[in-house]
Amino acid sequence: YADAPCHNSSSGATQTGSGTVNITLTSVSNCSVNVPQMGSIVPSSGGTIATSSISINIPPNALGTGSSNVSFSVARPDTAPPATLNAAPISGAVKRITASDSNGTSITTLSNSIEITITYNDSDIPSGTSESNLQLAYWNTTTNTWDPVSATIDTTLNIITANVDHLSDFAPIYPVGEGAPS
């Protein structure tokens, strides 16, 4: 993650033989670590994972039919996927949603859709962009594009809600350039 915002290079340290090595750490100014919000769901029961900026409603059996907890993590990526030729994510609104079963195996594809509601701030919408043109999209790692999903937008509450069948990076996006999603 050499291009991550909190990256600070090091020449390393070498220790030969026994003894104590003192290491000095220096903080990187204007840098903060994005701590993921964690939660767990029993797949056969379903439930909701919620933070101040996202709510994930998981119906029973969307994660399988087991009774062992599935761990969920919602975080702002240290390095968010970029804008593309036709779409850009709202600044700071990208959410990386991951889940793993009780064995630690990642879950990316779901048995049934889950509902994701992401909150955004009016102040993060670029000047000249109509709020009604916002869409919810996921970052497609195969094509390196933001792919919109069918969603509803509530411009009064500043939320975008969609049903999705997989987990990845999601964000409210706005159109840019020619060929922008509509």
N, C-alpha and C positions, 0 to 999 in steps of 0.2 A: 504494500500500500504506500509506495513511495510518493504517490500524488495525493494522498489523503491530507485533509486540512491540518491534522495534528501530527504529521510526520516530522520527525527530527532525526537527522542522520547521526550515525555514531561510527567511530572508527573501531569500536569494539574494545574488549579487554582480554588480556591473556594472563592466565595463571599457570605457573609452573611450580611443581612441588607443593608443599603444604604451606599454610599460612593464611592470613587475612588479606582480602582485596577490598579496598574501599572504592565504591563507585559513586560518583556525583551525578545526580539527575537534575536537569534544568527544565523548568516548565516552558511551554511554548505559549507566548502571549496570544490573546484572543482565541484560545482554543478550548473547546469543551468536548467532553466525551458523551456520545449519545447512549444513554443507558436504556436498554430495551425494557418494555413493560411486559411482564410475564403473567401467565395464567394457565389454568388447566381445566380440561373438560373431559367428562366421561362420555365417550362416543355414543353409547346407547341412550344417554339422557339428553345430550345437547346442552346448550347454555349460552351465555353472553360474556364476551371479553370486552371491556370498555375502558377508555382513557378519556382525557378531556378533548382529544382531537379525532378519535375513531371509536366506532362501536362495531363489533362483529357478532352477529346473531347466528349461532350454529344450531340448526335443527337436529333432533335425534337422528342418529345413523348417517349423518353427512360425512363423518370421519370413520365410518365403519360401524360394526355392531358390538365391539368389545366393551368390557367393563373396566379396563385399565386406563388410567389417566393419559390423556394426550396433552403435551405441553405446547402452549402457544407463546409466541414472542412477536411483539410489535415494536419496531424501532425505526427511527429516521436513519437511513444509511449514512455512513461517514462520507461516502462518495456517491451521490445520487446519480442515477442515469441522466444523461444530458438531454438538452433540447435536440430535436431532429429538424429536418428541412421543413416539416409541416406542423409540428406540435412542440409545445414546451410545458414542463410541469410548473405549477405555481411554486414559487420559492419556499422552501422549507416544509412543503406539504407531502413529500414522498414518504410513504409508509411501506416498510419491508415487513411482510407478514409471513411467518414461518411456523411450522408445527412439526413435532416429532412424537412418535409413539413411545410406549414404555420401554422399548429396547433401544431408543435413541435414533431410530430410522426416520429420516425426513419424510414428511407427507406433503406432496405437492398437488396431487389430483384427488378430488373429493368424490364421494359416492353420490351426494346431492349438493345442490347449490347452498351457499351461505350468503347472508346479507351483510354487506359492508357499507357503513355510513361514515364518510370522512367530512370533517369540519374544516372550513377554510376562512381566512380573514379577508374582508374587502380590501384592506390596505395592501395585501399581497398580489392583487390583480393588477397587472401592468396598465398604465394609463393608455386609454384608447381601446382597451379590450372590453367588450360587452360581457357582463357577468352571465347573461343568458347563453353565451357561446361556450361556457365551460363544459367539459365532459370528464367523466371518470375513465381512466385508462390504466392498463398494466404495461410494464416494460417487457417486451418480447425479446428474450435473450437470443433467439435464433436470428431474427431479422434486425435487431438493434433499433427497434421503433417503439413508439408509444401506440398501443392498439386500444382504441376506445371500446368500452363495453356499454350495453344498454343501461341507462341510468336515469334517475329523476333528480332534478335540482330544485332546491328550495332556496330562492334568493333572499327570502326574509330571514330564515334561520342560518343561512350560509352552510348548507349541507348538501352533499351529493350521495345518493344511495343507489346501490346496484346489487344484483344477485350474481355471484360468480361461482365457477366450478373448479377453481384452482387457486393456489397461493403463490404470490410473487410480490414484486414491488408495484404498488398502486399509487396514483396521484390524480388530483384534479389537473387537467391540462387545458391550455387555450391554444387556438389556432395561430400559426405563424406561417408566412410565406405562401407560395403557390401550392395548390393541392392539399391545403389544410383539411383535416377531418371536419365534417359538418354533421 
